[in-house]
Amino acid sequence: MLEELKVPTMAEMMAQGKQPEVLFWVGCSGSFDDRAKRITKAFVRILNRAKVDFAVLGTEESCTGDPAKRAGNEFLFQMQAMMNIEVMNAYEVKKIVTACPHCFNTIKNEYPELGGKYEVMHHTEFLKSLFDDKRLVVEGGQFKGKKITFHDPCYLGRANNIYEAPRELIEKLDAELVEMKRSRANGLCCGAGGAQMFKDAEPGTKEINIERTEDALETKPDVIAAGCPFCNTMLTDGIKNKEKEADVKVLDIAELIANAQDL
């Protein structure tokens, strides 16, 4: 599969005197986490299929600083941010797409005051634009008629008011979209945000990801769809806890679209 993935870097593009249509910001999770790498590859397969002229920063990409900022280390956040902004401004980056709502929110809303002003899109918005422009076509495929519930990531939904794009993409698969009782603006956090992913849980009676997984399982879904690698991890752990791995899949929206057509 790897040989089929064409992933040029900004450095290679610049050497050829080219400027890509969009910079794909991979993020720490999409770069290093084995599960999230599958989301990255699915998204790249779609970009290649839609003939999107894109590039990545490769080794020049560093953490956006989101976990540091949420954990209260503003100094470290600004160091990380300034480093990334310097690199992107040197490449004259204009438009960024990322599959991580944390990266999306940070670059979109917090980089501008540090000198990083870009058009930033979450991958679900970008994928929707590819469909709208007829650059991408998907017939139902393997998810036709399947029950899919969508978990709203905090930094996509409540923080940036993006609710429709992921749902419209699910409906393009001819799947049955079933909503959890807590969804959209009333969605429940998966438990990973605010750098909670990287620390032990505080005393209590139940982990948040278990509570959220129960919300999802109430809809009796075939697939729990996510739009965030952190949410994906937390919900996958929840499904394992409930011993439902054989019955319910946890997939990113990009994976749904790529897998529907075996891209």
PyMOL commands that set and color helices and strands:
alter all, ss='L'
color gray80, all
select helices_A, chain A and resi 2-4+10-15+27-32+34-49+58-60+66-70+74-90+101-109+112-114+123-132+141-143+164-172+184-186+196-198+208-217+229-241+253-260
alter helices_A, ss='H'
color red, helices_A
select strands_A, chain A and resi 22-25+54-55+95-98+119-122+147-150+176-177+223-226+249-252
alter strands_A, ss='S'
color yellow, strands_A
deselect
rebuild
show_as cartoon
